[in-house]
Amino acid sequence: MTIDHAAFMREVPPLTQMRDLLADSDLPIARSLAQLEAMIRRDLDMVRYPIRSWVLPKTAPDGSRAYDALIVGGGQSGLSAAFGLKRSRVDHILVIDEKPAGQEGPWGTYGRMRTLRSEKFVGGMDLGIPNLSIRAWFEAQYGLSAWDAMDKLPKQLWHRYLSWYRRVLDLPVRNNCRLIDFRPAEDGLIAIDVEKDGVPETLWCRKLVFATGIDGNGTPNVLPFIQSLPADRWAHTHDMIDFAKLRGKKVGVLGGAASAFDNAAMAAEMGADEVHLFHRRTDLNPANPVAWGQFNGFLAHFADLDIAQRWRFINHIHSFKPAPPAETMARVKSLSNVIRHGGYTWTDARLDDEKVIIEATDGTHAFDFVILGTGYILDVAVRREFQPHLDLIALWSDVYTPPPGEQNDNLARATYLGASFEMQEKVKGTAPWLNSIFNFSRGAQLSMGTMAIGLSGIKFGAPRLVHGVCQQLFCEDVALYEAGMKKWQTSGATTDE
Ligand SMILES: Cc1cc2nc3c(=O)[nH]c(=O)nc-3n(C[C@H](O)[C@H](O)[C@H](O)COP(=O)(O)OP(=O)(O)OC[C@H]3O[C@@H](n4cnc5c(N)ncnc54)[C@H](O)[C@@H]3O)c2cc1C
């Protein structure tokens, strides 16, 4: 049977026709953030059952209580995971982020798009509490019709929403705190070496969650010949770039995806004389496979497919190089100082007479500064924190050999995860403690699908992760819970049920 996907997977229209009804009635809609925050407290109170803290405390080697879970990364994934754990009454948790408050993730730093690429309706961080959604937050401040009138969410709004989300939920985030290393410790704990404002410290936890984002299992992809240039002459789109310094300069940008185009536009808008944008592909395809996968079946249950099916899907998705979003294309096209070199790439670079000389497939070019929009390399082996454990961690190359024609070395290096993002041992019995390490980052895509790589997946990924953490915390201590139940029975405690 062949399916016409466009016709079959039609969208259910939003309830905009309810606007007049809502505006005229006494229905409780927050008209300010203060009102919204009060409503959220009430929402959380109404669905608070069961209310008891239940995770049994474990004492760390330094005498402190080990964290039930420690989350590395205070971006949207880490915050959602923290909220999910708190709602499940896993109370003793900590989120750490190496960046100062407000600089976590791309939104206030290296994200140079004007709007989110996702639809404004994408949600999920609310974890089912409607008043916690971006829409409720927006409408409380700007009104219902402003939401209807908005096409896509400005990046700054999303950034502000994340700060608010963290504050209103009182999530325990420690900024300027970088995870350096982790290792198994006594009593089933994980020891974590961190640096807080440069000062080393060891923390202990029972479960360690990596919510470290797009480069959490790898690194920005920097072409070797660019690395030999002086550091003040080039940047990757992942870096902080002082665009004001590019005023009046000639800039070269390499890359065919959204970030390369947004960085080229930003340089041009900030007054660069000329921005030359090189991208190998000319057939920039407007269709995006991530957009295809925006439905419950794929988002929630990709991880339930067998390994061959998962490989085929993600291999195909990776082979597909979607064009930048329409807004980004329009932004670039509107700038007369962006000159596109479609169909051409760079082969070498050197510094000559204070200019960066780029050898491109369409000739030799001289620039004052160059920007790489060349994406990311997925490879845990380049991450210092994973290096001591590389012999133990299961990768996809350990569990799956794709048939001829489907090989992909990048995918083969991805960590092979269990049903709730937990890492697996390469050889059974050699490092069972790895199950306590949850990889809720971009590197989870092959095992888990979209659940950890963008906003559309968080709604499904965060609950799955929380389920896995809670399952382990309870099952590991089942003997203690059983003993507790027997003691409780004989102590004459009563209950309403
Ligand atoms: C430019 C850009 C635009 C994007 N636009 C969209 C979009 O519109 N829609 C969408 O769905 N997705 C988008 N994405 C993809 C994805 O949603 C984002 O990458 C998003 O930020 C992922 O959230 P996260 O919380 O997983 O990771 P991040 O937001 O990247 O957060 C990870 C955090 O981990 C911290 N960290 C990393 N290592 C350590 C360490 N060792 N110790 C302490 N802290 C550490 C980092 O400082 C960072 O703050 C975009 C990505 C980029 C790069």
Ligand as a Chemical Component Dictionary entry (heavy atoms), coordinates in Angstrom:
data_LIG
# 
_chem_comp.id                   LIG 
_chem_comp.type                 NON-POLYMER 
_chem_comp.pdbx_formal_charge   0 
_chem_comp.three_letter_code    LIG 
# 
loop_
_chem_comp_atom.comp_id 
_chem_comp_atom.atom_id 
_chem_comp_atom.alt_atom_id 
_chem_comp_atom.type_symbol 
_chem_comp_atom.charge 
_chem_comp_atom.model_Cartn_x 
_chem_comp_atom.model_Cartn_y 
_chem_comp_atom.model_Cartn_z 
_chem_comp_atom.pdbx_ordinal 
LIG C1  C1  C 0 21.613 27.649 16.422 1  
LIG C2  C2  C 0 20.651 26.582 16.826 2  
LIG C3  C3  C 0 19.297 26.769 16.643 3  
LIG C4  C4  C 0 18.391 25.783 17.009 4  
LIG N1  N1  N 0 17.064 26.005 16.818 5  
LIG C5  C5  C 0 16.176 25.042 17.178 6  
LIG C6  C6  C 0 14.769 25.243 17.045 7  
LIG O1  O1  O 0 14.298 26.260 16.612 8  
LIG N2  N2  N 0 13.943 24.233 17.418 9  
LIG C7  C7  C 0 14.411 23.083 17.947 10 
LIG O2  O2  O 0 13.623 22.216 18.300 11 
LIG N3  N3  N 0 15.725 22.875 18.075 12 
LIG C8  C8  C 0 16.605 23.817 17.713 13 
LIG N4  N4  N 0 17.947 23.579 17.872 14 
LIG C9  C9  C 0 18.377 22.245 18.365 15 
LIG C10 C10 C 0 18.185 22.101 19.886 16 
LIG O3  O3  O 0 16.856 22.351 20.254 17 
LIG C11 C11 C 0 19.097 23.019 20.634 18 
LIG O4  O4  O 0 20.405 22.601 20.395 19 
LIG C12 C12 C 0 18.811 23.038 22.142 20 
LIG O5  O5  O 0 19.568 24.048 22.720 21 
LIG C13 C13 C 0 19.061 21.717 22.809 22 
LIG O6  O6  O 0 18.786 21.878 24.180 23 
LIG P1  P1  P 0 19.627 21.113 25.266 24 
LIG O7  O7  O 0 19.136 21.542 26.594 25 
LIG O8  O8  O 0 19.591 19.673 24.925 26 
LIG O9  O9  O 0 21.115 21.589 25.032 27 
LIG P2  P2  P 0 21.783 23.078 25.254 28 
LIG O10 O10 O 0 20.689 24.068 25.147 29 
LIG O11 O11 O 0 22.885 23.125 24.306 30 
LIG O12 O12 O 0 22.254 22.962 26.734 31 
LIG C14 C14 C 0 23.352 22.143 27.093 32 
LIG C15 C15 C 0 24.062 22.793 28.237 33 
LIG O13 O13 O 0 25.040 21.898 28.743 34 
LIG C16 C16 C 0 26.103 22.661 29.248 35 
LIG N5  N5  N 0 27.278 21.800 29.337 36 
LIG C17 C17 C 0 27.859 21.094 28.350 37 
LIG N6  N6  N 0 28.918 20.411 28.821 38 
LIG C18 C18 C 0 29.007 20.697 30.136 39 
LIG C19 C19 C 0 29.898 20.301 31.174 40 
LIG N7  N7  N 0 30.925 19.448 30.955 41 
LIG N8  N8  N 0 29.690 20.781 32.426 42 
LIG C20 C20 C 0 28.663 21.636 32.686 43 
LIG N9  N9  N 0 27.806 22.043 31.733 44 
LIG C21 C21 C 0 27.966 21.580 30.473 45 
LIG C22 C22 C 0 26.256 23.785 28.239 46 
LIG O14 O14 O 0 26.890 24.911 28.808 47 
LIG C23 C23 C 0 24.802 24.056 27.843 48 
LIG O15 O15 O 0 24.264 25.175 28.513 49 
LIG C24 C24 C 0 18.852 24.564 17.548 50 
LIG C25 C25 C 0 20.218 24.384 17.734 51 
LIG C26 C26 C 0 21.114 25.382 17.385 52 
LIG C27 C27 C 0 22.579 25.144 17.617 53 
# 
loop_
_chem_comp_bond.comp_id 
_chem_comp_bond.atom_id_1 
_chem_comp_bond.atom_id_2 
_chem_comp_bond.value_order 
_chem_comp_bond.pdbx_ordinal 
LIG C1  C2  SING 1  
LIG C2  C3  SING 2  
LIG C2  C26 DOUB 3  
LIG C3  C4  DOUB 4  
LIG C4  N1  SING 5  
LIG C4  C24 SING 6  
LIG N1  C5  DOUB 7  
LIG C5  C6  SING 8  
LIG C5  C8  SING 9  
LIG C6  O1  DOUB 10 
LIG C6  N2  SING 11 
LIG N2  C7  SING 12 
LIG C7  O2  DOUB 13 
LIG C7  N3  SING 14 
LIG N3  C8  DOUB 15 
LIG C8  N4  SING 16 
LIG N4  C9  SING 17 
LIG N4  C24 SING 18 
LIG C9  C10 SING 19 
LIG C10 O3  SING 20 
LIG C10 C11 SING 21 
LIG C11 O4  SING 22 
LIG C11 C12 SING 23 
LIG C12 O5  SING 24 
LIG C12 C13 SING 25 
LIG C13 O6  SING 26 
LIG O6  P1  SING 27 
LIG P1  O7  DOUB 28 
LIG P1  O8  SING 29 
LIG P1  O9  SING 30 
LIG O9  P2  SING 31 
LIG P2  O10 DOUB 32 
LIG P2  O11 SING 33 
LIG P2  O12 SING 34 
LIG O12 C14 SING 35 
LIG C14 C15 SING 36 
LIG C15 O13 SING 37 
LIG C15 C23 SING 38 
LIG O13 C16 SING 39 
LIG C16 N5  SING 40 
LIG C16 C22 SING 41 
LIG N5  C17 SING 42 
LIG N5  C21 SING 43 
LIG C17 N6  DOUB 44 
LIG N6  C18 SING 45 
LIG C18 C19 SING 46 
LIG C18 C21 DOUB 47 
LIG C19 N7  SING 48 
LIG C19 N8  DOUB 49 
LIG N8  C20 SING 50 
LIG C20 N9  DOUB 51 
LIG N9  C21 SING 52 
LIG C22 O14 SING 53 
LIG C22 C23 SING 54 
LIG C23 O15 SING 55 
LIG C24 C25 DOUB 56 
LIG C25 C26 SING 57 
LIG C26 C27 SING 58 
# 
